[in-house]
Amino acid sequence: MSLALDNIYQEVKKAMVKPILVLEDEFKKVRGAKASPAMVENVKIEVDQKVVLLKNIASISTPDARTIVISPWEPKTLAVIEKGILKENLNLNPQNDGRIIKLILPQLTEETRKDLVKLIKQKSEEGKVAIRNIRRDFIEKLKKMEKDGDISEDEYDEGEKKIQEFTDKAIKKIDEMFKEKEKDIMTI
């Protein structure tokens, strides 16, 4: 195997991990059967003209399955945290008692569950499209390398097969993530 192909394989693997990580983050934001700190930890909060993530200025806990409690490290940030959560459109109403912010998640209805599944299905499809675009780009790269004489026709064929294997693995991973999240959402 040529060094050029080896480098391509490493690049493909690295590139295909990114859409999976993005999807993982997106799934964390989508509510499942239980409340999770991940739903709000990356909410952007503006403190002293700087934008910071909520997890960097407060502790976030889930005392029960439907409650998220946010305890800011500095009490003066309560109002901006509350504003940031409302701005994020999470369909949650923050309850500020002067020390902490409580988020009570409403009971999921069957219709809401189905809508959430549609949302994660859409996000999964976007992830798959990103993976397929990466495959296309790297196959184009291989074609150019073959045309320029950097790799042989056999190496091109081998490279194309290997890139397809990486693509299949990445798409399988996305499908597994979707099924797991769907099960979490549909669990009553």
C-alpha positions in Angstrom: 0.0 0.0 0.0 1.3 3.4 -0.9 2.0 6.1 1.6 -0.3 8.4 -0.3 -3.2 6.0 0.2 -2.4 5.6 3.8 -2.6 9.4 4.3 -5.9 9.5 2.5 -7.3 6.8 4.8 -6.2 8.7 7.8 -7.8 11.9 6.5 -11.1 10.1 5.6 -11.3 8.5 9.1 -10.7 11.9 10.8 -13.2 13.7 8.5 -15.9 11.1 9.1 -15.6 11.4 12.9 -16.7 15.0 12.8 -20.3 14.6 11.6 -20.7 11.8 14.1 -19.5 14.1 17.0 -21.8 16.9 15.7 -24.7 14.5 15.7 -23.9 13.3 19.2 -24.0 16.9 20.4 -27.3 17.5 18.6 -28.8 14.4 20.2 -27.8 15.6 23.7 -29.9 18.7 23.2 -33.0 16.7 22.3 -34.9 15.6 25.3 -35.4 11.9 26.0 -37.4 10.2 28.7 -35.3 11.7 31.5 -33.9 15.2 32.1 -30.2 15.5 31.3 -27.7 18.2 32.1 -26.5 17.8 28.5 -29.8 19.5 27.4 -28.6 22.8 28.7 -24.9 22.6 29.4 -23.9 24.2 26.0 -26.4 27.1 26.2 -24.6 30.3 25.4 -24.7 32.9 28.1 -23.5 36.5 27.8 -21.6 37.5 30.9 -19.6 40.8 30.9 -19.7 41.2 27.1 -18.3 37.6 26.7 -20.2 34.6 25.5 -19.6 31.5 27.7 -21.2 28.1 27.9 -23.6 27.5 30.8 -21.5 24.6 32.1 -18.6 27.0 32.6 -20.4 29.3 35.0 -22.8 27.0 36.9 -23.2 23.4 38.1 -26.0 21.5 36.5 -27.8 18.6 38.1 -30.9 16.5 37.7 -32.4 15.6 41.1 -35.2 13.7 39.5 -36.3 12.5 36.0 -38.1 15.7 35.1 -36.1 18.5 36.8 -32.8 20.2 35.9 -31.3 22.4 38.6 -28.8 25.1 37.6 -26.7 26.5 40.5 -24.6 29.5 39.3 -21.2 30.0 40.9 -21.9 33.7 41.0 -25.4 34.8 42.0 -25.2 37.9 39.8 -25.4 35.6 36.7 -28.8 34.2 37.5 -30.7 36.7 35.3 -28.4 36.3 32.3 -28.6 32.5 32.6 -32.4 32.7 32.7 -32.3 35.0 29.6 -29.9 32.6 27.8 -32.2 29.6 28.4 -35.2 31.5 27.1 -33.3 32.6 24.1 -32.3 29.1 23.2 -36.0 28.1 22.6 -35.9 24.9 24.6 -39.6 25.1 25.4 -38.7 25.3 29.1 -39.7 28.0 31.6 -36.9 28.7 34.0 -38.0 29.2 37.6 -35.6 31.6 39.4 -35.8 31.5 43.2 -32.9 34.0 43.7 -30.3 31.2 44.3 -30.9 28.6 41.7 -32.8 28.1 38.4 -35.1 25.1 38.1 -36.3 23.7 34.8 -39.3 21.4 35.1 -39.7 19.3 32.0 -43.3 18.8 31.0 -44.6 15.3 30.5 -44.0 14.1 27.0 -47.2 13.5 25.0 -47.3 10.8 22.3 -47.4 13.6 19.7 -44.4 15.4 21.2 -42.4 12.1 21.2 -43.2 11.5 17.5 -42.1 15.1 16.7 -38.8 14.5 18.6 -38.3 11.3 16.7 -38.9 13.2 13.4 -36.3 15.8 14.5 -33.6 13.2 15.4 -34.4 11.4 12.1 -33.8 14.6 10.2 -30.5 15.2 12.1 -29.4 11.7 11.4 -30.1 12.2 7.7 -28.0 15.4 7.7 -25.2 13.4 9.3 -25.4 10.7 6.6 -25.4 13.4 3.9 -22.2 14.9 5.4 -20.6 11.4 5.5 -21.5 10.8 1.8 -20.2 14.2 0.8 -16.9 13.3 2.5 -16.8 10.0 0.6 -17.5 11.8 -2.7 -14.7 14.4 -2.0 -12.1 11.7 -1.2 -13.0 9.6 -4.2 -12.5 12.7 -6.3 -9.1 13.1 -4.7 -8.3 9.5 -5.6 -9.4 10.1 -9.2 -7.1 13.1 -9.4 -4.2 11.1 -7.9 -4.7 8.3 -10.4 -4.9 10.8 -13.3 -1.7 12.5 -12.1 0.0 9.1 -11.9 0.5 9.2 -8.1 -1.4 5.9 -7.7 -2.1 3.0 -10.0 -5.6 1.9 -11.2 -5.4 -1.0 -8.8 -4.6 1.3 -5.9 -7.5 3.5 -7.0 -9.9 0.6 -6.9 -8.5 -0.5 -3.5 -8.8 3.1 -2.2 -12.4 3.4 -3.4 -13.3 0.1 -1.6 -11.7 1.2 1.6 -13.3 4.6 1.6 -16.7 2.9 1.0 -16.0 0.6 4.0 -15.3 3.7 6.2 -18.5 5.3 4.8 -20.6 2.2 5.6 -19.2 2.0 9.2 -19.9 5.7 9.8 -23.5 5.4 8.5 -24.0 2.3 10.6 -22.8 4.2 13.7 -25.3 7.0 12.9 -28.1 4.5 12.5 -27.2 2.9 15.9 -27.2 6.3 17.5 -30.6 7.1 16.0 -32.1 3.8 17.3 -30.7 4.4 20.8 -32.0 8.0 21.0 -35.4 6.9 19.5 -35.7 4.2 22.2 -34.9 6.8 24.8 -37.5 9.2 23.5 -40.2 6.6 23.2 -39.7 5.1 26.6 -42.5 6.1 29.0 
